Amino acid sequence: MNVKRFATGLCSHRPYPEKQLQHAGIPDELLFVADEPETATRHAIRQSPERHP
């Protein structure tokens, strides 16, 4: 399985799926949209989900 997670530098939710994937033994790759704009475009990533209190 090849899991890629996209995030922005200010993503507050980023640690939650990381912990769940690690616990399940699933390797993942964290990509920052600002650093990988062409990859984000290729996967139609337009924004990172936002978490509101």
C-alpha positions, 0 to 999 in steps of 0.5 A: 500500500502506498499512502501519501498524505498532503498537508500545509505547514499549519495543519493542526490535524496532521498528527492524528492520521499519522499515529493511526497509520503507524499503529496499523503498521501502514507506512505513509509519506507526508507531502507538503502542498507548498513543496510539491505543487505539481504532485498536488495538482496531479492528484487534484489536491486543492486544499488541506482539510481544516479543523475548526474547534 
